[in-house]
């Protein structure tokens, strides 16, 4: 993976994103520099199942001035300083009154927490515990120059047409402000998957969603209810740039093809990893896996959200996300998609006993070469299980041979007219 995804993270990092507003629009525009992204706007007030598209939030400035008139908290230093979705406010108040609107993290006294109040009109500031502890008695001036008005919910959609109408859904949330692993790493990975896939011949069509968390997936599902049956596999991309090992959260179905594929990739990576069952908590997989949809959508991340101390704090910064981890996650995603693309069923054209491989040059003339022996073993598995009921992944799983070796064996047998691909 080249340096561009890291660059995309750096360019987008300072923007004050939220579930609506110009920070989100600008972030989508940056993604648009890399891939063909349709930007969609859904008006505030639009009913989406049990929810309503909220008012649009924008912010120009936010600060607190201390008793001596000095700015002590300033959104210009970090956009995490403002409670995301704060309503406008300009007033003077005492330290005690102010403290009701301040949020800090006592367990990590240097870090600024990330807090939101999307669906409950409120205002507030986030600051480090150390800074909070230094505040003196006196009068404070607070200013939040924000607006919360009828506007739009904005999201981005990239569609890559494949040979079939069957779709693979890749979804990532785009609503967090200056936080790198959650969620810029997901944005960068999804954008560069799209960029990579554009250059390939695809069996599936791919739909990549760049949506605000929760309300974005609910809105997309509400507006595309008639099309969701096309989604055959899906992944929610989150937290893919930290040093932790890979974690896969299975689909609600629990044994979908995507579950089998991701588990295969992780097992054959030889690296430490976790596979966990679906729980109705987390990111947008909750909506895709709600009972009426129950889509085969899992989530592949590194450290799971909420399970690393930097989560939703100023310490989830650009140093926390490292290119080698982002690159490793990217290659795992690509491997998963390549398996999905080629996980087909084949038919043994010579099913009465084994075909004679030796006369076709497919069986070693001399014994003892381990490489050729494993290639032969893979061919025998493919021939035996290509009865129309097993996919290549089923064969890889039953045999313990990697998907790549099973696929190579199948290609070889097709070339020798011993196998044919089933539609
Ligand atoms: Zn988050």
Boltz pocket constraint, residues with backbone or C-beta under 6 A from the ligand:
constraints:
  - pocket:
      binder: B
      contacts: [[A, 176], [A, 182], [A, 305], [A, 312]]
      max_distance: 6.0
